[in-house]
Amino acid sequence: MDAVRFGRWLSERRRECGWPSQRALVHAATYDIHTGNQGISAAFMARLEAGLLAHPFRGGVRQRVLALAWLLCKTPQQVRSYLRLSELTDLTSEEADQVNQLQRALAAPHRPAPFLLPLRPPQLVGRNEILDNLVHMLTTVESGCYVLTGMPGAGKSALAAEAMHVVLARHREQHAHLFPDGIVTFTCVGRIGEDGLLSLLQDIITMFDSSQDATTRGKSLLHRGGTQTLDATLTTVAWLRTSDGAFDGRTLASHDLAHTIDHVRAVLMDKRMLLLLDGLEPRFPLSQALEALTIGGAHVVTGVESHAKHVVLATSRYIPRAPISTHCIHVPPLETPDAVALFTSLVGQELSEDAQILATQLCAALGGLPLAVEAAASAIRTRGVSLSLLTRQVNHHPFDALLDDDGALHATLVQALEPLDPESRRRFALLSLIGDHSFEVEVAAALHDTPPALPQLPLGGNASAGVSRGAAEPLAILDMPGTAPLWEIGEEPETLTAQTSAILGQLLRHSLLEVIPGDNRSVGQSSELAPGQPPGTHFRLHPLLRAYAAECAQHLEPATLYMAQQGLCSYALAYLERYNDNIPALAAKSALLRLALWHVWHAGQHALVVRLVATLSSFGMPSLGYVEDERTLLCGVHASTTLGDHFHLIEFLNRLGTVRYYQDDLLGARSAWEEGLDIVEQSEYQSSYPTPLYNLIELAQHEGDYDAAWRFAERAVEESRARGDDVRDMAQALLKRGACARLRGDNATAFKDLTRCVRLLTDKANNKSAHRNDTLWLEAQIQLARVQGDFSLSQSYVEQMAETVRNSTCQFTSAEILLEQAEYAYEIGLCDVACALAERALDTVRECDARSLRRRGIFLLKRMRELPHPLKRHA
């Protein structure tokens, strides 16, 4: 047979053996123990099958053609045919040895490689990216260990099981040359210490030792006995007997472990296999196991270079100490949309719009933990629990029997805490006092410190008078006469910080705590570090872990809880004093300041209550939700009333009215603002107080009472003129009156007031480019363009205004601007534009509870559908 005919025959034989392309055969030859060092390349195979190599074959070509017999021959008879067709005659002694070795290997009884995989999960939602990356690593790495870590119930085992099944499918596609010696799963739950390691290694020997038949392997797996013979064991025992006749058990165990590790290495040294170690315990010696299970690169076995491939995938809630070959992959809980998708899939039916909202709230309360989402879906599907009832109950009692009827979810978290020492458990419980907010090491350390008593501010007499003028005098927090100084930030004992860091590190390693991405992001805050905010790693508890921590805290001594709460409060007050004028830094700690507020409120510290509420309200309302904001402001109203602090009382009433206004409680908003206006009229410090008139103007306009709005606006202009030469104050009053005049149809007065407003602001700063970020100037330009009937100009200023306030602390300002422009567009007959603007405004407030803005937007859209061509409001 010449070279061309042999090439054609070889091409057909390659396809018969399962390699559809030359590249596939070359890939298999590269990693085969017998052909990996022969240099069989794609170019060589192309020339060989094309008949371009000199025939008969000689030298290196002859060696490679002979080596290909290991891949293309399945029986001794096929070997003889292959030698005849390739004309490999007159074999040298070395070549004859290779052929004899191949003949013996093919004649020996074949033991099928083990493929034992876990049950494949019915669905795997929200894990596509991490699954693809994991499968890529498992199938491309030569050797190594990958550990999936994450909190209990995060779905590590399900992800590993799916990865194993995907790898097996690719293994079959590549015709058993990816992991030809097996893909096997071993359950490691309950395997602890050296005994657990020995048990696992013995099972691996039993599974992969080709010298054992099936019956022996089955008995060995059931018995989990040692690997030594009886004679060898007796010899070892005699050798380890001490001089006094006793046995050294530790030495015996160490010798047994060392012997087993060597045995595993011998069994696996030429294998290409994938192992899954599912559910590794924290006290399992993974680093010792990897000494036996992983290898580094190619090595020589019986004179032939071995291309063994030992890949280990493990799952564990405990992050192991990182050996060189170990790579940890964090499996986080699902994002809320993915958790809702999983919940919907498990419930088995499409959810209505209202049910979707409830499911989103439920999954958010469960923190997207797959185990908890599965329990919730089971409660609805198998026990008929109402979704609304389940959502309400989970928000207050996550481990209620309504969700966790068999206690499996609760037991999972209990087991996760068992390996921790008592002090770490206690500190874990105290972290629940921080609430659903992120925290730093210093905050956690404050929970442990024994704090001094809260500072007592002198009340009555001159103190009250001083507080009532609080606009000019900041409240003293530190170094008060007769009080101990509070714990200074950054000056806590190093030992306390070190101890706290060590404990937080333990919680992190047990997946009971997580670091927030970016190392500086607070819950609900931007990932950017606020100016003046001290840097530091931020941590947080998962909602279910926080609920369990709160449950554990109930078993602590009341004195311990009180001291921890007081320490947290002391830290917050010291932080407030240190960053007194730095609003971004204080805003980053708003959650901590709110916790301190409730502590000083219950302690009756009214001056501190006023200080904290004033600070929190300066960030913008609403912030955490209407109920919480209203509760905060009511505390401030009560405390400032008690102290006779009219300045802060009026400020808090203004904020309270704003919160109620956005909640669509117009009657409550009017009551708060009118009460504040009455206090202004009755006070001797009228000129220094914030006026509620502007808010009452907005409310009257919102209700369509333009005459009442005009009266309030005129009063605002008069009071501004009486207060003095504050240019911005007068400009704002003129702006409000000009806007009212436009709505009443008096364009001449409106143009006059708005032109004067712009002139006042322009005279203050002649650099016109500076006005682009001046919201007052932009609002005046918007109103002036409306008076002049120039919609395009007004729209350009609206876009500038919306962009300027987009990242402001009050998240509803942008929506209000868009709604006002939509109403103006509807007024002049631009219905399509008005509809688009209203929808933009609704999108802005879709994720927050801005009831008044949502109602205005919906009403405007409905009105446009009913009356597509509006009548002019004025002739």
Disulfide bonds with the S-S distance in Angstrom:
none
